[in-house]
């Protein structure tokens, strides 16, 4: 006699367990998120309570005591303090600023307010580094005096901060220090949305205030004291005069990187090569004192060295090796570094030969000239070398479109019909219809053939200045490169199709390099149809197989007097005497179009 038994199969049991696990995992995750939210809320509530508590304490202080210790206005409030609440360590930062209310005039204005410190703005920030509070909690309040104002015996110091393009820098950190008074004045504050920090009711002093301005990820600018090392500083310490406004400006911007590689002319890395960098910005004259002085570096075992945290500037690079000679650089020195950018620099080296002559040939725009004949003569023997190609250029589009490969330098591949290429000859501009210009137009170049896999470095065009009414970025470029002369994906400075090169002499994104064929796409646009931007020339610099562009090197020379002659079709020839001694020599020749 058989019996039927009810129960679960193994599969059914596994399904039940899986469903239970999913449900419980979701529930546990939800509980964890709820606990995190509750914890974050408690931390934020504690921080807000601490900030309000400090504000109330300040409101109960005597008006004359409402100020920062060793600050302006001076008072009893510490600039920074730490305290623990609910087991959490908080940092409390306090700011007190004198406010010049325009109701009764302003200092230096009309009418001139001789007592500009009308009331005070108090700001308290509470933050913690070891908790989930992402942004500081801020509380602000105004504090006003009970008595009528009297004429001030002090002045004002306005600090203005802007970037490399002249735009205001908000949130720049400003340190103002005066050690000529007792107690010393030490102020740490930040600029407002207009890039300005206004210090009102500042004690007078001649070259008394040292100001340092910076920001995270940015360069630093500051005043300088007169010293034996810098007897004539370009930006002296600030002077504050009685009932006068002293305004001093500073320029800072995001820092960049110079990536240096040391190789031979067949692209093999050379390790441990010493070199120096020196900026061209000056902070003192007679003698010249450079902001970025000569600094020593060495490439690593792979022949590479990244120099980070550099201010936008033009840098002179010098080889200091006793083993190698510099036979080429790319790009040409000086090395221009833009804000928040990386500039690749290649040092091409050869074994040391004390009687070596490096010749760099460039045009009036500083671009290397390819296919220039460089002849060195000692009176009896002539030695001629040819510079590398160096740069693709186009300065004329009047020949029209439908040219696939760049053979005729006056032609291009295609346009959308909205650009004028022959009126005047040598320029591109937007087409004119019924007395007004079309809003935009595009043109695509023919294919430039570098012959081998190449590295592309900068894109340069002329003229730099365009009509103001046309708007920002009225001329912009994208580049495309490949090894099949068929796949054309145009990209901008971030390596995607979403961006365009809008600033001339801009570094080209590394994704373009390693290809043989290149095209550019140029877009012209105007915000005002009564004006048009115009393009008169464009060039892309490149190196191929590590041959330095626009440069040749003569080695194994005898000491003595030589004549150097440089010829290039379309340019005036240049001739100059050269003396070869026991040291390597570098000559820079600039050719002008004829």
Phi, psi and omega in degrees: 000123182266155179237140174268124180245127177277145179178186180255139172281170179297319180297316180298321179296318179296321179297317179298316181296318181297315179298317180298319180296316180298314181297315182292322178298316178298319181294318180296317179299318179297316178298319180298318179294323178296316180296321178297317180297318179296318179297316180297319180297319179296320179295315181294322178296319178296317180296317180295320178297320179295319179295315179295324178298316179295321178298318179294321177299320180293320180298333181270000177278158171299141184303322182292341180267355180280098182182171182268139176303125181063022181246194173227119354291148181281146181192204186254004185269123177290143179297320182218137179211158178241149177207155183249129176227129179053038178078009182246133179273116179254148172253126181251117178249130184242140175234137173229126181233137170287136181249128176262099182284131182286355182302321181250027183093174179224156182297129181078359182261198179228109001286157179278120180275111182279353174228077190283345181279080187282319176201183186236142173257124179251130179231128180241127176244132178242126181220166173211141184268345185245025179224183185273010180282103186287315182243145179299148173273128184242137174226134181234154178203151174262143177234127183243150178281159178275332186266164176290152181284154174237162182303133184285145174259013181240187178232205180219147178234114179254126180251119180250132183234128178223167182263190185295339179262007179082010179271143182297145178253111178276144176077016175292138182274123184243124173250124177242127185224132175232111181259007179274353179244160178236123358288159179300150175261124178227115183239132173235113185215181181229157179281157180271191183296339178268009181070028186235140168238119183252115177256116184251149180067051182264130179302136180296155178181140180269120184045047186260340190250115175269127184239128177236129183236131176205182176197151181303126181083001182249167173284177181240141173228146185201167171276165183224141176278151174291130183212172178295328179282333180219078185289339182228071182297143180289328178233097183283166175301147189288141174254130177248125182253158182301124175055031178234155177262125172255119177246131180229136186250148180225145179242121175225157177201172182296141183279163181231188185225139170251119180260112186256134171235141178246120185221168170265183186286359172249020173073012176280127181298143175244123187275156168055052179260121180277143176207167178236155172237141174216129177283172180250350178290138183251142174243004179196154180231157176050066004276165179290128176242121183269143178296318175248096185287176178302124183230136185269140176219165176217135176290158185273193184293344177261007181072034182225151175202126176258125177255111187256171176067030183267138176287151176299128187185176170254126188247136174267125180251131183232131175281133181241022181278143172264000184255330185234155170254148175275116180253003176174154174224152174216118002286176179295146174285139012283155181267112181273124180243120178273161178300143175054046182222166174240131179244119177278132180232127180249124174260116179262123190240158174221156179306146186304128173220109187297339180253068182241141176237117174261127180242125176251127181245123180220166179265185185292346177265004179084007180274143178294144180257124179271158175060029174273137179272118181250116184246129177246123185233137175255013180101335180238331182231135176250133176238122184242132175235157182248132178290155176295167184296315168080307185207140168274133181228150168215129182231007182208133180233012188290345180288344177098184186264196177072019175258117184283311182253139184289094177246306175273115185291359178257004185244170181214179183279302186199166172214169179272007178087359182258010178243144177261123187248356185227012181219089004275163175295134180099000180229153166247135173209171180289150180286149182253124176232126177052039175085001178228156181269148174293152185293330185201161177197157182225153176217141178243134184282167168291174181277126172270131182252115180274001178076322178221172175302129190227161174252132182252138192241304184224153172242130185230137175220161179230151353280160178287319185274132178237162179305133181301321183294340179291338179094168181292144178065035182291338170240130181213155185230152163231154182236149175222141181216153179197178177247004181245358181056033182219327185262109186242101177247105184280132183224167180248201188292347176258008178083009179237167180283357183278347184236164181226152170282115183245357180237127180293158182060042183263142175297138179272138181301141187298338182295341179284332185290165180082018181234162182262326187249145185218141169226156172239152172239126180247136178241128174250137179210154180223141176274349181225114187288004175272351180227161177224143167288162177219147180241126181249348179186147177218145179214148175235122179272147182204163170233149180230126179054034175065018173280119183295134184286141174063020185224146171225159180226131176256129181237166176067029183279158172270151177292149178141190184266138179227165171242127181253125179234134180236125180235141176205129179303131181092356181233156173287139178290152177234136178227135178209150176282147180224137177250124178263124179240207181275359180249148176297143184239143177234123178244134177249121182246126177253122179261137179253141180295145180259000000 
